[in-house]
């Protein structure tokens, strides 16, 4: 009887420890936010792993949109880690999965990523095509973020093709979109590029006080602290839908 009681106690202790460990495990959202933090800190290898964990957990829970968001973050980390072959596969999957739920924002993100991969390979014609599609998709949902990045990508692709006059126009469009998205760090990038090719840098005629900071995914208004982070070139997360911004 004593042996049975000891065995029962050991079993109960094991169950308790297992349940405790399960309860202490990071949630899918926590893994995703860690991936975003790793991306911001340039720890791309860890960011990939965290995004993978988040994606698997979201898939188990049937949260398709969040699983696709994790795939997007995974792609960005992989691209920055210069794992171009893997990045291309991830962005191709992102494009397909975005289309499967009729989400043009994810498709714009995927085309931007595929354009970046093509730029790294100096395949400027393919890069231009991806960025052009991404720009059209971003504009169709009035998203400044991927409008800016795809327009900037178009400018870089056209510059690579020695089509400088067309590149100037795309850079100026990117500049306007980055200003509208309140991204001073990337505004400086584009301004510097325009100066390099001898193009005019348009004045910023928008008042910061009149800007409303919105999530590019769900359109929710961001808090003042989140807006401040974006103005400083840092990333933040939408409190409503959980999308990483910046």
Secondary structure, DSSP 8 states (H G I E B T S, - for coil): -HHHHHHHHHHHHHHHHHHHHHHHS--HHHHHHHHHHHHHTT-HHHHHHHHHHHHHHHHHTT-HHHHHHHHHHHHHHHHHTT-HHHHHHHHHHHHHHHHHTT-HHHHHHHHHHHHHHHHHTT-HHHHHHHHHHHHHHHHHTT-HHHHHHHHHHHHHHHHHTT-HHHHHHHHHHHHHHHHHTT-HHHHHHHHHHHHHTT---------GGG---B-TTT--B--HHHHHHHHTT--EE-TTT--EE-
